[in-house]
Amino acid sequence: MKAKVTAGVDVLLRKPSAILGSSRVGLITNPAGVTNKLVSTIDAFYRHPQIDLVALYGPEHGVRGDLQDGIPEKHYRDPATGLPVSSLYGEAEKPSADMLEGVEALVFDIQDVGVRFYTYISTLKYALEAAAEEGIPLIVLDRPNPIKGDSIEGNIPDPGFASFVCSYLIPIRYGMTIGELAQFINSEARANLRVVKMEGWRRCMWFDVTGLPWVQPSPNIPTLETATVYPGTCFFEGTNISEGRGTTRPFEYLGAPWIDGAKWAEELSSLGLSGVMFRSCHFTPTFSKYKGEQCSGVQVHVLNRDIYMPVKTALQMIASAYNLWSEDFEWRSVEEGEQPYYFDLLAGTDSVMKAITRGVSIDEIVESWQDDLESFMEQRNRYLLYGER
């Protein structure tokens, strides 16, 4: 398919000196940072005679994308370019003055998935803060929100639950591009920010209609279908139910050795949730929860992605599993046996988990978010770079 959309990196590469001048450039990127012709942004910059690329910075999963979730990258030299690589995940989440020594402009080129708890947007926040502190510009090369830029879903977090998976007071599915989100964040960071806009992108576009090549943004988001369910099924990370890591369908397969998949599928199907069906399935993870153990559960089949509500659907699934298997179901702690619960960090509040355990309906939980979402929509509108349709 011929590209309908031109990503920010390709816009910059037409006349890089007009944007970067003669600056010594530091690049924050990962494998999904590619041109329309699938050339890595690292390689495109390194080979370009008008770009002086001097340093690389990697988010979670690493600058070359070879690390699983939760594993910090070590500082090293990139074998392909010889450039120093600094990790922005683990011990140092924010670029330090030492990391930025000799860098005159930071460029951020990472494909986001449009979800609050995806850690790349926390890396963006800290990059903006570091750029402001060091007095250097930050240039964000804009990319599509792969799950559209006109759909909003989820709660606004409580400020007391801020973490690396909940850096902003925004909904789970926030309906902005990474460049628009950068402008939103920068209202507080006050960095010298420039967003290189895409050409041809519209808010109603799913990624597969942009004509851009899909490169998985992280090891467990292999497809757009995965990204579609991820805003909801990531919540299973906060439980002792497998979210399908270690299978060929992460975040689409959900289950555990103690679950009756047929019973769960029947229960979920009876709820009449919009745009989705459930099929009982069996799987054996090769890593992560229940490694090497056969699990029974369900696969989430999205039939109409435009009416499917991933957050509401996943909360219904969790509430159902909690009620059906209350003796086996557990909420996972961040540290073994200690609060906070990881589910609460993902939710940005402890009110959702408490409501589920009290038997409050998911419809009631979702309805309680609506006033905050309307306020967010008004605030969000100030930072949009592209029309609503």
Order of alpha helices (4+ residues) and beta strands (2+ residues): alpha-alpha-beta-alpha-beta-beta-beta-beta-alpha-beta-alpha-beta-alpha-beta-alpha-beta-beta-alpha-beta-beta-alpha-alpha-alpha-alpha
